[in-house]
Amino acid sequence: MRRESLPRFFSFCAALFFISGVFSPLFAASDDAGKDEENEVLIVSPEDQNHQLLKKTCLVCHREGELLFLIIASQKAEALDKAHEKISGVTGAKTSAVNKNPHSETVCLFCHFAPPSEGDKSENLLFRTLEGNPVGRGEVERLCIMCHPGAVEVHPRVVDSFAAAKSDLEKTGVASEGREIKCPTCHDMHSKSVGPASIKIAFSDFAKNSVHLFPHSNRAGCLGCHPENMKAFGDPVFTGDDPDKRCQRCHPVKHDSVHSVKVASSAKTFPMDFSTFPLGKDKKTTCSSCHDEPCGEKISVKNPEFLRGGPYSMFTDFCYNCHPKAGPGGLNPHDQVDAAGNIVMTACIFCHTRDASSTPEDPGKLAFRYSPLELCVKCHEPWPHPSGINHVTEIPEKKKKQLDDYVNRHGVKMPIDSKGRVTCTTCHNPHAKGVVTGKSALGAEEEHSWRVPSFAELCTPCHARYD
């Protein structure tokens, strides 16, 4: 758990208003407006464009210019006291403070035009907006964005699809049957103890049981794997003992198509003994051995699968954490046939994806994980060749016609990519002997794996003999 997940205390501070610009000494030493890093306190003034609701609400009962109202927010009670001392010292005015959470108890006028009566239904209530216009529950997000600007647009991906998750939200009591999902569906607007985002207690049941929760990169997702009472900064505590089952609840497809779990160190994976990657209690790999889930942090676009130690410039650099680069156990996606002549399916998945029905006898139609060019440069350093000329380029119509003519006359296969470009596999056959048959097999395991008989013939398909 991180600092952001600790409860945040609020203090409404009232001080006599003396001069305009009185805020500047309060904020002068801060990197961000109103933020005091040393005391871990945030001071919000009524002039803050994102918190204009404060001033509007205060003026319900107080005359403008009579009092200066501030919000002081901190995770530490002692920081609140220091903030009051600082404000008194700058303004010369005596401050009076009320510790309140704007979502709790008697602060009804922050959100409502009139205090609701007991038994009032939420669909009949009217909520404030920054413009001062009342809205119903159907537009309640216009109330929320006054203190949480941009939250609706950039809401963390907690649920993969509200439509798909609606049934689970209703079963666990988070959502009411027949109601549209809005901010109050998951957030408790009247919580007296403020945690991260004031999530409803029932949300923990949804998080523990629904496959529609997205647990990565958001604090509400922590409840998918951890109990709500886990201590901050302590050792992680999980709701289940099997680390793989926690992942397989939302990732049911067998991971064996990429890499097996429950694998122990062996002579072929000796670097694993020197790695700091975590193993299970049985000293075997788990999902978390390779993947380091971001807790409350954004997922890096450079490391979307959050591989430990990433991002990596080449995918195989990650594999070398456990596999040697050469010799027994070394990684080579071109070792596709074993000593008995059987296709090694785990070699195929370096470049291809397959469905659950694939077998060594019938691999089915294999799609590329990435473009052929991207797959090749993951292991092979790209350089312009042959003769220092970059041949990974769109093929002109004249040369394309010559290539097609050569392929048809000589019965070879020299594929270009989906964008009409010459690519690595146009000239080189990446397969081992026995993996593919017919003209697709020509060049397999030959010198440089050329699809044509020799280097002298390599230019002919596109350039013809007399160009």
Secondary structure, 3 states (H helix, E strand, C coil): CCHHHCCCEEEEEEEECCCCCCCHHHHCCCCCCCEECCCCEEEECCCCHHHHHHHHHHCCCCCCCCEEEEEEEECCHHHHHHHHHHHHHHHCCCCEEEECCCCCCCCHHHCECCCCCCCCCHHHCCECCCCCCCECHHHCHHHHCCCCCCCCCCCCCCECCHHHHHHHHHHCCCCCCCCCCCHHHHECCCCCCCCHHHECCCHHHHHHHCCCECCCCCHHHHHHCCCCCCCCCCCCCCCCCCHHHHHHCCCCCCHHHCCCCCCCCCHHHHHHHHCCCCCCCCCCCCHHHHECCCCCCCCCCCCCCCECCCCCCCHHHHHCCCCCCCCCCCCCCCCCECCCCCECHHHHCCCEECCCCCCCCCCCCCEECCCHHHHHHCCCCCCCECCCCECCCECCHHHHHHHHHHHHHHCCCCCCCCCCECCHHHHECCCCECCECHHHHCCCCCHHHECCCCHHHCCHHHHCCCC
